[in-house]
């Protein structure tokens, strides 16, 4: 079971579709360290997984005129969350959700609070970060720029773990970075996703993923997070996809082609 996979795109595409939270897979040795019984774990995975986002990214890649690259996490974020800081910089540590979670979406115990995160961080987090850094480096060396488009989803109603749940929850939330999200990339996303009832900015989730080697340093790396409210395309929590899936794939392809 690989912790990640890179699906090649066109050699001249700068776009990397990053899908970090779509999987429910948990290796057996990691499962032994989780305190939830099987039923409770399945329910937690329903809430925490960005279900079907890998399929949305794949549909967008298939429909794009110039195929983007796809970097997909093959493991659940309950193993490690590759988009967290692995140290005290991470604000989600306040709710037990740093790089290795100790609490659930409903603030219940997932692992003992004193769990040593280092074995999971060393085995999964750092290799994932290195591989994503290599993918971005390859785009820079090949085409001179890289554009990371994070593909996420979020629940229609806020969950207890959310630190910023009091703002708008639009059908499409666009997460930005002040250094890495240029105005033309944001405008292109607003146009591409205009048909879903509205886009919002950095609420309920803000920011976007850039490998730390480039973060705040290399303006050739652009990034934008697409957060899709789950009622747009699926039954919640953890249910099957609906007709919104195809429209989202087409919108993502439109964004990719505009880049």
Secondary structure, DSSP 4 states (H G I P E B T S, - for coil): --SEEEE---TT--EEEEE-S------HHHHTT--S-HHHHHHHHHHHS-TTHHHHHHHHHHHSSSPPEEEEE-S-TTT--TTS-SSTT-GGGGGTBSSSB-B-TTS-BSS-TT---HHHIIIIIHHHHHHHHHHHHHHHHHHS-EEEEEEEEE-SSPPTT-SS-SS---SEEEE--TTT--HHHHHHHHHHTGGGS-EEESSSS------TTTTTT-TTEEEEEEEEEGGGTB-TTT--B-THHHHHHHHHHHHHHH-
